[in-house]
Amino acid sequence: MFEATKAQRLMELKARFEEGAAFTIDKIVNEYGVTRRTANRDLLDLAAFHVELEAQVGADGRKLWQAASRSRKFSVTYTLTELMALFLGRRFFDFLSGTLLEEDFDKVLARVETQLGRAKDREKARKLGQKLYLVHEGPKKLPKRSREILDDCLDGLLKEEKLAVHYRSSTGKESDYTLCPYTLVAFKRGLYLIAAVEEWEGRIGRFALERIQKADWKRGEGFEYPEKYDPEKFLADALFLETGKTENVEILFTPGTRPFVEFRKYHRTQKIEVLKDGRVRLTMKVPIGDETKYWVLSFGSNAEVVSPKELREKVAAELRRGIEKYK
C-alpha cells in the first residue's frame, strides 16, 4: 500500500515473528537485500510495532532472534476512515523521499494499518493509493546533503539545541550562522527553517533547507525556547512566508477569474468585492516584496495592481521584461 519499502518490510517481519519465525541478521540481509546496519535497525524499529524480541546465541556465535513470549498484542484499533485521513496527510509530504521523516511517517501508517479492526478493512486499505491521490506542483529537489542536514535540524528542534550552519542565499552570498531552531515549515513541497540567529542579535530568519550547505548540531549547547513564540503569529502578516513591513494592497481581477478568486482565502486581512461589471476587487494588508509580486504575476493579464504604487511598478517592470523576450 505504501511507497516506502521499509514500512512494508517491517510489517512482513512483524507478521513472520508473530507466526514463530526466527531470524539471524544474515538471514534478514539475504532475504530482504538490505545492509547489516539496516537489518539491525529494523530489529530495533520493531519495538514500535509492539514486537519484543529475544536472542539465543548459536554454536557459531551468531544471534538468532525470535519474538519473546511476553510480546504485547495490539489493544487499540483504528477505523478505515482514520487511516484514510493519515494517508492523505502522508501524500502532502511525499516530497520528503529518502529522509528519516518519510521513513517514520510510513512506519506510523504501517503500524496503524495492522491495527484495523476488520479483515475487509485491511484489504480496502491496500487500495488507498488508488482512491486518494494528490497532484502537486514540482517539489524542491533535496540532494543527499540536504537529507543529512535535515536530520541535524530535527535534532536541534527536538532537543532545543543550537545549529552551526553554512548558508548560500538565493543571490549566491555565503554566510556562517549559529541558529536556535524554532520551527520547520513545509511550503510548496519545500522545507524552511525558522530560527533565531545569534549573529543578528537574536532576530528571527527564514532558511530554505536546500540552501543550507552544511549543518552541525551543537550537542549540549541548548537555548531557551521562547514560551510566547508562535509560528502562526510570526507568519500572520506574510502572504505566505515573506515577513516585513505591511502595506494596504488593492488588486482588480478580470470577470473570468471570479470563480478562482472569490472562493479562496489568500490572507487573513483580505476583503473581496464583486463589482457591477463582474470584476473582483481584492484588498489585504501584506508585505510587498518578491513573494507578493510573483503571486500577482501568476494571474498574468487577469490581475492589475491598483495600489500601492511601488508594487504596481514592480509588477509592471517584470511584465515589460517578459514582453521583451517575445519580441
MISE-324119 format. One record per residue (C-alpha): residue number from 1; x, y, z; residue in one letter. Coordinates in steps of 0.2 Angstrom, whole numbers. Example, Ala and Ser with C-alpha at 12.3 -4.5 7.8 and 13.67 -1.06 7.14 Angstrom:
R resi    xx    yy    zz resn
R    1    62   -22    39    a
R    2    68    -5    36    s
This chain:
R resi    xx    yy    zz resn
R    1     0     0     0    m
R    2    14    12     5    f
R    3    28    18    -6    e
R    4    41    15     7    a
R    5    48    -2     6    t
R    6    55    -1    24    k
R    7    37     0    31    a
R    8    32   -15    21    q
R    9    47   -24    26    r
R   10    44   -21    45    l
R   11    26   -26    43    m
R   12    31   -43    35    e
R   13    44   -46    48    l
R   14    32   -42    62    k
R   15    20   -55    55    a
R   16    33   -68    52    r
R   17    40   -65    70    f
R   18    22   -67    77    e
R   19    20   -83    67    e
R   20    35   -90    76    g
R   21    49   -87    63    a
R   22    67   -84    69    a
R   23    80   -73    60    f
R   24    98   -70    61    t
R   25   105   -54    54    i
R   26   112   -63    39    d
R   27    95   -71    35    k
R   28    87   -53    35    i
R   29   101   -47    24    v
R   30    99   -61    12    n
R   31    80   -62    11    e
R   32    77   -43    10    y
R   33    93   -37     1    g
R   34    97   -24    14    v
R   35   113   -20    23    t
R   36   118   -27    40    r
R   37   116   -10    48    r
R   38    98    -8    41    t
R   39    94   -26    47    a
R   40   100   -21    65    n
R   41    90    -5    64    r
R   42    74   -15    58    d
R   43    75   -26    73    l
R   44    76   -10    84    l
R   45    61    -2    75    d
R   46    50   -17    78    l
R   47    48   -11    96    a
R   48    37     2    89    a
R   49    25   -12    82    f
R   50    25   -19   100    h
R   51    36   -34    95    v
R   52    48   -38   109    e
R   53    62   -49   103    l
R   54    74   -60   112    e
R   55    90   -69   105    a
R   56    98   -85   108    q
R   57   117   -87   103    v
R   58   120  -102    92    g
R   59   135  -113    92    a
R   60   143  -102    78    d
R   61   141   -87    89    g
R   62   128   -79    79    r
R   63   112   -72    87    k
R   64    95   -80    82    l
R   65    81   -68    85    w
R   66    63   -73    89    q
R   67    48   -65    97    a
R   68    48   -65   115    a
R   69    34   -74   124    s
R   70    29   -58   133    r
R   71    26   -49   117    s
R   72    11   -37   118    r
R   73    -4   -38   107    k
R   74   -12   -23   100    f
R   75   -26   -16   111    s
R   76   -30    -1   100    v
R   77   -39    -2    84    t
R   78   -42    11    70    y
R   79   -55    13    58    t
R   80   -53    14    39    l
R   81   -58    32    38    t
R   82   -45    36    51    e
R   83   -32    28    41    l
R   84   -38    37    26    m
R   85   -35    54    35    a
R   86   -17    49    39    l
R   87   -14    43    22    f
R   88   -20    59    14    l
R   89    -9    68    26    g
R   90     6    57    21    r
R   91     3    62     2    r
R   92     5    80     6    f
R   93    23    76    12    f
R   94    28    65    -2    d
R   95    42    77    -7    f
R   96    52    70     9    l
R   97    58    55    -1    s
R   98    73    47     6    g
R   99    73    57    23    t
R  100    70    50    40    l
R  101    54    59    41    l
R  102    47    49    26    e
R  103    53    33    34    e
R  104    45    37    51    d
R  105    29    43    43    f
R  106    27    27    34    d
R  107    31    17    49    k
R  108    16    25    58    v
R  109     5    22    44    l
R  110    10     4    43    a
R  111     8     2    61    r
R  112   -10     9    60    v
R  113   -14    -2    46    e
R  114   -10   -18    56    t
R  115   -22   -12    69    q
R  116   -38   -10    58    l
R  117   -51   -20    66    g
R  118   -59   -30    52    r
R  119   -50   -40    39    a
R  120   -60   -32    25    k
R  121   -54   -15    30    d
R  122   -36   -21    29    r
R  123   -40   -27    11    e
R  124   -48   -10     7    k
R  125   -33    -1    15    a
R  126   -22    -9     1    r
R  127   -31     1   -12    k
R  128   -30    18    -4    l
R  129   -16    23   -16    g
R  130   -28    22   -30    q
R  131   -43    30   -21    k
R  132   -33    45   -13    l
R  133   -21    55   -24    y
R  134   -14    72   -23    l
R  135    -7    82   -38    v
R  136     6    95   -33    h
R  137    17   107   -42    e
R  138    35   102   -44    g
R  139    44    98   -27    p
R  140    60   106   -22    k
R  141    74    94   -26    k
R  142    83    88   -10    l
R  143   101    82   -13    p
R  144   108    69    -2    k
R  145   117    83     8    r
R  146   100    91    12    s
R  147    93    74    19    r
R  148   108    73    31    e
R  149   106    91    36    i
R  150    88    88    39    l
R  151    92    75    52    d
R  152   103    88    61    d
R  153    89   101    60    c
R  154    77    89    68    l
R  155    89    85    82    d
R  156    91   104    86    g
R  157    72   107    85    l
R  158    68    92    96    l
R  159    82    94   109    k
R  160    81   113   108    e
R  161   100   114   104    e
R  162   109   126    93    k
R  163   115   123    75    l
R  164   130   129    66    a
R  165   126   131    48    v
R  166   134   137    32    h
R  167   121   145    21    y
R  168   121   151     2    r
R  169   107   163    -1    s
R  170    97   164   -17    s
R  171   109   178   -23    t
R  172   124   166   -20    g
R  173   131   175    -5    k
R  174   138   163     8    e
R  175   137   166    27    s
R  176   140   156    43    d
R  177   127   157    56    y
R  178   123   150    73    t
R  179   104   146    74    l
R  180    92   142    88    c
R  181    79   132    78    p
R  182    61   137    81    y
R  183    50   129    68    t
R  184    52   118    52    l
R  185    39   124    39    v
R  186    33   115    24    a
R  187    28   126     9    f
R  188    25   121    -9    k
R  189    34   105    -6    r
R  190    49   113     1    g
R  191    56   114    19    l
R  192    61   130    28    y
R  193    69   133    45    l
R  194    63   147    55    i
R  195    77   151    68    a
R  196    84   165    79    a
R  197   101   170    73    v
R  198   115   174    85    e
R  199   124   184    73    e
R  200   108   195    70    w
R  201   107   198    89    e
R  202    93   185    91    g
R  203    82   192    76    r
R  204    72   178    68    i
R  205    76   172    50    g
R  206    70   160    37    r
R  207    81   147    29    f
R  208    77   136    14    a
R  209    83   119    18    l
R  210    91   116     1    e
R  211   102   131     3    r
R  212   110   126    19    i
R  213   127   119    13    q
R  214   132   112    30    k
R  215   124   110    47    a
R  216   132   104    63    d
R  217   121   100    78    w
R  218   129   108    93    k
R  219   126    94   106    r
R  220   124   101   123    g
R  221   123   119   118    e
R  222   105   122   122    g
R  223    95   138   121    f
R  224    79   144   129    e
R  225    64   141   118    y
R  226    53   156   119    p
R  227    36   152   128    e
R  228    27   166   118    k
R  229    34   162   101    y
R  230    20   156    89    d
R  231    24   152    71    p
R  232     6   156    66    e
R  233     8   173    74    k
R  234    25   175    67    f
R  235    19   172    49    l
R  236     2   181    52    a
R  237     6   196    41    d
R  238    15   186    27    a
R  239     6   182    11    l
R  240    15   165    13    f
R  241    32   166    21    l
R  242    39   183    17    e
R  243    38   194    33    t
R  244    42   213    34    g
R  245    33   229    34    k
R  246    15   228    28    t
R  247     5   239    16    e
R  248   -13   240    10    n
R  249   -14   231    -7    v
R  250   -28   233   -19    e
R  251   -29   221   -34    i
R  252   -43   221   -48    l
R  253   -46   204   -56    f
R  254   -55   202   -73    t
R  255   -73   194   -73    p
R  256   -67   177   -79    g
R  257   -56   175   -63    t
R  258   -71   177   -51    r
R  259   -73   158   -48    p
R  260   -54   157   -43    f
R  261   -53   172   -33    v
R  262   -70   174   -24    e
R  263   -69   157   -16    f
R  264   -51   157   -10    r
R  265   -44   164     6    k
R  266   -27   171     2    y
R  267   -24   181    18    h
R  268   -32   184    35    r
R  269   -35   203    31    t
R  270   -42   200    14    q
R  271   -58   208     8    k
R  272   -67   203    -8    i
R  273   -80   213   -18    e
R  274   -88   209   -34    v
R  275   -91   225   -44    l
R  276  -105   228   -56    k
R  277   -95   224   -71    d
R  278   -90   207   -65    g
R  279   -73   212   -60    r
R  280   -67   207   -42    v
R  281   -58   219   -31    r
R  282   -47   211   -18    l
R  283   -39   221    -4    t
R  284   -27   215    10    m
R  285   -13   221    21    k
R  286     4   211    17    v
R  287    22   214    13    p
R  288    25   220    -5    i
R  289    42   210    -8    g
R  290    45   197   -21    d
R  291    33   185   -14    e
R  292    18   196   -17    t
R  293    25   202   -34    k
R  294    26   184   -41    y
R  295    10   179   -34    w
R  296     1   194   -43    v
R  297    11   189   -59    l
R  298     4   171   -58    s
R  299   -13   178   -63    f
R  300    -5   185   -79    g
R  301   -15   198   -88    s
R  302   -30   194   -77    n
R  303   -24   204   -62    a
R  304   -20   223   -60    e
R  305   -12   231   -45    v
R  306   -21   247   -41    v
R  307   -10   251   -26    s
R  308     2   253   -18    p
R  309    12   262   -32    k
R  310    28   253   -28    e
R  311    20   236   -30    l
R  312    12   241   -46    r
R  313    28   247   -53    e
R  314    37   231   -48    k
R  315    24   221   -57    v
R  316    24   232   -72    a
R  317    43   231   -74    a
R  318    43   212   -73    e
R  319    29   211   -87    l
R  320    39   223   -98    r
R  321    54   212   -96    r
R  322    44   197  -101    g
R  323    36   205  -116    i
R  324    54   210  -122    e
R  325    58   191  -123    k
R  326    44   188  -135    y
R  327    48   202  -147    k
